[in-house]
């Protein structure tokens, strides 16, 4: 892991693990950048937490790819990231993520923007609700210029290709996103109206201040 001018530079899987091991507020107001493609095969990835609403962290993939990502847990918030952060310019290929609720590839429970991120050849499985490609529970910000393809997203309820749920009342925006060859699958029934909470964009939305 390198550092210069408030930015951290990640070059390998050990760097990602080092970022995950820090406290939630360690990267407050800082930027974390990928410096090359990283193959995560054979390494179990734990969700990286950034929680500081006043000084949001930026994770910049710089158009590099995280491949063969595996996140397997029976807990909530299974994803690459959780918290208050912006994720941009990141590609993820061949990711397998499974968890309870608030499960996704990019953000499990997230406040912030997801910009120019691309998911291919992946699978997300949640055993509870709020399961999505980019976000499980998306609380504020925008998902812009993102694509997801050849991916299966599975859960009991509130399941969507982009997000499981757009939550709370912050301003939220879908813009210039593409969904292609994505299967939305129900693996369990809660019954009643829960069985209709599936969507190409989002399984469920709090429509206050939400723009499609």
C-alpha positions as CSV (number, residue, x, y, z in Angstrom):
1,X,0.0,0.0,0.0
2,X,1.4,3.4,-1.0
3,X,0.3,6.9,0.0
4,X,0.7,10.3,-1.5
5,X,-1.2,13.6,-1.1
6,X,-4.0,12.0,1.0
7,X,-4.5,9.1,-1.5
8,X,-3.8,5.4,-0.8
9,X,-2.6,3.2,-3.7
10,X,-3.6,-0.5,-3.8
11,X,-1.7,-2.9,-6.1
12,X,-2.6,-6.4,-4.9
13,X,-5.0,-8.5,-2.8
14,X,-2.9,-7.9,0.4
15,X,-3.5,-4.2,-0.1
16,X,-7.3,-4.7,-0.2
17,X,-7.1,-6.8,2.9
18,X,-5.1,-4.1,4.6
19,X,-7.8,-1.5,3.8
20,X,-10.4,-3.8,5.2
21,X,-8.5,-4.3,8.4
22,X,-8.5,-0.5,9.3
23,X,-11.1,1.1,11.5
24,X,-14.3,2.5,9.8
25,X,-13.1,6.1,10.0
26,X,-9.5,5.5,9.0
27,X,-10.0,6.7,5.5
28,X,-12.2,9.7,6.4
29,X,-11.9,12.3,3.6
30,X,-9.3,10.2,1.8
31,X,-9.2,8.5,-1.6
32,X,-8.3,4.9,-2.2
33,X,-7.1,4.0,-5.7
34,X,-6.5,0.8,-7.6
35,X,-3.3,0.8,-9.5
36,X,-3.8,-2.3,-11.6
37,X,-6.1,-5.3,-12.1
38,X,-6.3,-7.6,-9.1
39,X,-7.2,-11.3,-9.3
40,X,-8.8,-12.3,-6.0
41,X,-9.0,-16.0,-6.8
42,X,-8.5,-18.3,-3.7
43,X,-8.9,-15.4,-1.2
44,X,-12.0,-14.8,0.8
45,X,-12.8,-11.0,0.7
46,X,-14.4,-9.3,3.7
47,X,-16.6,-6.3,3.3
48,X,-14.7,-3.0,3.6
49,X,-16.3,-0.4,5.9
50,X,-16.1,3.3,5.5
51,X,-18.4,5.2,7.9
52,X,-18.0,9.0,8.2
53,X,-20.9,11.1,6.8
54,X,-19.0,14.4,7.2
55,X,-15.9,13.3,5.2
56,X,-16.9,10.7,2.7
57,X,-14.3,8.3,1.3
58,X,-13.7,7.8,-2.4
59,X,-12.8,4.5,-3.9
60,X,-11.5,5.0,-7.4
61,X,-10.9,1.8,-9.4
62,X,-9.3,3.9,-12.2
63,X,-11.0,1.5,-14.7
64,X,-9.1,-1.5,-13.4
65,X,-10.8,-4.9,-12.7
66,X,-11.3,-6.9,-9.5
67,X,-11.8,-10.5,-10.8
68,X,-12.8,-13.8,-9.2
69,X,-14.2,-12.0,-6.1
70,X,-15.7,-14.3,-3.4
71,X,-17.6,-13.0,-0.4
72,X,-19.5,-15.7,1.5
73,X,-21.2,-15.1,4.8
74,X,-24.5,-15.6,6.7
75,X,-24.5,-12.0,7.9
76,X,-26.1,-8.9,6.6
77,X,-24.3,-6.4,4.3
78,X,-22.3,-8.9,2.3
79,X,-20.6,-6.8,-0.5
80,X,-17.3,-5.2,-1.4
81,X,-18.2,-2.0,0.6
82,X,-20.5,-0.6,3.2
83,X,-20.9,2.9,4.6
84,X,-20.5,6.5,3.4
85,X,-18.4,6.5,0.3
86,X,-18.3,7.1,-3.4
87,X,-17.3,4.2,-5.7
88,X,-16.2,5.1,-9.2
89,X,-14.4,3.7,-12.3
90,X,-14.4,0.1,-11.0
91,X,-14.9,-3.1,-12.9
92,X,-15.9,-6.4,-11.3
93,X,-15.8,-9.7,-13.2
94,X,-16.7,-13.2,-12.0
95,X,-17.8,-12.2,-8.5
96,X,-19.7,-14.6,-6.2
97,X,-21.4,-12.9,-3.2
98,X,-23.7,-14.6,-0.7
99,X,-25.1,-13.2,2.5
100,X,-28.3,-12.6,4.5
101,X,-29.9,-9.2,3.7
102,X,-28.5,-6.0,2.2
103,X,-26.4,-8.0,-0.1
104,X,-24.8,-6.9,-3.4
105,X,-21.5,-6.8,-5.3
106,X,-20.6,-3.2,-4.8
107,X,-22.4,-1.9,-1.7
108,X,-24.4,-3.8,0.9
109,X,-25.7,-0.8,2.9
110,X,-24.4,2.4,1.2
111,X,-24.7,6.2,1.3
112,X,-23.0,7.8,-1.7
113,X,-22.5,7.6,-5.4
114,X,-21.7,4.7,-7.7
115,X,-20.3,6.1,-10.9
116,X,-18.9,4.4,-14.0
117,X,-18.8,0.9,-12.5
118,X,-19.3,-2.3,-14.4
119,X,-20.3,-5.8,-13.3
120,X,-20.0,-8.9,-15.5
121,X,-20.3,-12.7,-15.2
122,X,-21.3,-12.6,-11.5
123,X,-23.8,-14.0,-8.9
124,X,-25.4,-12.5,-5.9
125,X,-27.5,-14.6,-3.4
126,X,-29.3,-13.3,-0.4
127,X,-31.2,-15.4,2.1
128,X,-33.3,-12.4,3.4
129,X,-34.4,-9.3,1.5
130,X,-32.8,-6.3,-0.2
131,X,-30.5,-7.9,-2.7
132,X,-29.1,-6.1,-5.8
133,X,-26.3,-5.9,-8.2
134,X,-24.8,-2.6,-7.3
135,X,-26.5,-2.1,-3.9
136,X,-28.5,-4.0,-1.4
137,X,-29.9,-1.0,0.5
138,X,-29.2,2.2,-1.3
139,X,-29.8,5.2,0.9
140,X,-28.6,8.3,-1.0
141,X,-26.7,9.4,-4.0
142,X,-26.8,8.3,-7.6
143,X,-26.0,5.2,-9.7
144,X,-24.7,6.7,-13.0
145,X,-23.1,5.3,-16.2
146,X,-23.0,1.8,-14.8
147,X,-23.6,-1.5,-16.6
148,X,-24.4,-5.1,-15.4
149,X,-24.4,-8.1,-17.6
150,X,-24.5,-11.9,-17.5
151,X,-25.3,-11.9,-13.8
152,X,-27.8,-13.7,-11.6
153,X,-29.3,-12.0,-8.6
154,X,-31.3,-14.2,-6.2
155,X,-33.3,-13.4,-3.0
156,X,-36.6,-13.8,-1.3
157,X,-37.9,-10.2,-1.8
158,X,-36.8,-6.6,-2.7
159,X,-34.5,-7.9,-5.5
160,X,-33.3,-5.7,-8.3
161,X,-30.6,-5.6,-11.0
162,X,-29.2,-2.3,-9.8
163,X,-30.5,-2.1,-6.2
164,X,-32.6,-4.2,-3.8
165,X,-34.1,-1.1,-2.3
166,X,-33.8,2.7,-2.6
167,X,-34.3,3.6,1.1
168,X,-35.0,6.6,3.3
169,X,-35.5,10.1,1.8
170,X,-32.2,11.3,0.4
171,X,-31.9,12.4,-3.2
172,X,-31.3,9.4,-5.4
173,X,-30.8,9.0,-9.1
174,X,-30.6,6.3,-11.8
175,X,-28.9,7.7,-14.9
176,X,-27.5,6.1,-18.0
177,X,-27.3,2.6,-16.7
178,X,-27.6,-0.6,-18.7
179,X,-28.9,-4.0,-17.6
180,X,-28.2,-6.9,-20.0
181,X,-28.7,-10.7,-19.6
182,X,-29.5,-10.4,-15.9
183,X,-31.7,-13.0,-14.2
184,X,-33.7,-12.0,-11.2
185,X,-34.6,-15.2,-9.2
186,X,-36.8,-15.8,-6.1
187,X,-35.3,-18.4,-3.8
188,X,-37.9,-18.2,-1.0
189,X,-41.4,-16.8,-0.4
190,X,-42.4,-14.5,2.4
191,X,-45.9,-14.5,1.0
192,X,-48.4,-11.8,0.3
193,X,-47.2,-8.6,-1.2
194,X,-43.5,-9.4,-0.6
195,X,-43.6,-11.7,-3.7
196,X,-44.0,-8.8,-6.1
197,X,-40.9,-6.9,-4.9
198,X,-38.7,-7.6,-7.9
199,X,-37.5,-5.2,-10.6
200,X,-35.0,-4.6,-13.4
201,X,-33.8,-1.4,-11.6
202,X,-34.9,-1.8,-8.0
203,X,-37.0,-4.3,-6.1
204,X,-38.5,-1.7,-3.9
205,X,-38.2,2.1,-3.8
206,X,-39.1,4.9,-1.4
207,X,-40.2,7.2,-4.1
208,X,-39.5,10.5,-2.2
209,X,-36.8,12.4,-4.1
210,X,-36.0,9.4,-6.4
211,X,-35.5,10.0,-10.1
212,X,-35.5,7.2,-12.7
